[in-house]
Amino acid sequence: MTDTWATFGADLHLDLSAGRGLRAGLTEALREAARSGRLAPGTRLPSSRTLAADLGIARNTVAEAYAELVAEGWLTARQGSGTRVAERARPRRSATAAPVRRPARSGPAYSLVPGTPDLGGFPRAAWLSAARRALTAAPNEAFGYAADRRGRVELRRALAGYLARARGVYAEPDRIVLCAGFLHGLHLLAAVLRARRVREVAVEGYGLDFHREVLAGAGLRTRPLGVDGEGPVRGS
């Protein structure tokens, strides 16, 4: 069997070379994939029934190849966990291959670039807990395209409560529009201003170029304002 391929899950491709028995060819193909690291340790392999159907061979042939590789230590098989590439299987570097050199770390240890948060402080556990609660309670239609272009009403209600509680701003959910990010919100705002016949808007002089490009793309001229220690300077 020449140029026979199987694709499953993590792009499992197997070439069963001609001139060898099916079981021997399959065993060697899987062994080489694990040895070279193309199949990373822990990768789950398809069931013997699925792989046999993909390759057009007998299921017993796949089962025997799996069993041989399990005995050799390249694969592991556990009830309920399926057949996986063994953790001990690591890529073997050629004796003549040059050692891998890790690039020297350059730059500061901490980034103080404005707008760049400390990602290490992200509340993973709290976020996961909240996501579980939201997904459990969400109606089926929440996973489709929103019928209301303002966004899901549940989130708009939550934002209205947050704004009132933490920012002292009263906002009705019906007057909140959810955006995909700051640029999306700026694009929507620019379109509204243009529709209301606004032709020019003031922006802080040190602002970012791509923010001004969004405004210009909506047909708005931008007038830069100077900035001092208290904010924008009027009349500048």
Number of C-alpha atoms within 10 A of each C-alpha: 15 9 10 14 13 19 13 14 9 12 10 17 16 19 17 24 17 12 9 11 13 18 20 15 19 22 21 18 18 24 23 16 20 25 20 14 15 16 25 19 19 15 18 20 21 19 16 20 14 15 20 18 13 15 19 13 15 15 16 13 18 22 16 16 22 26 17 17 19 17 11 11 15 23 26 20 16 8 6 6 9 13 21 21 27 21 15 13 20 17 16 10 12 8 7 6 7 8 9 7 6 6 6 6 7 6 7 7 7 7 10 10 7 6 6 8 11 10 7 7 7 10 9 10 9 10 10 11 10 12 12 12 10 12 12 9 9 12 9 8 9 12 9 7 10 12 10 9 10 15 16 16 16 13 13 20 16 11 17 19 18 15 15 13 11 8 9 10 12 12 16 14 18 12 9 16 15 15 15 7 8 10 13 13 14 16 17 17 14 22 18 13 17 16 11 9 9 14 15 15 15 11 18 16 15 10 11 10 8 10 15 19 15 18 23 16 13 18 16 20 17 17 14 16 18 15 14 8 6 6 10 16 13 8 6 10
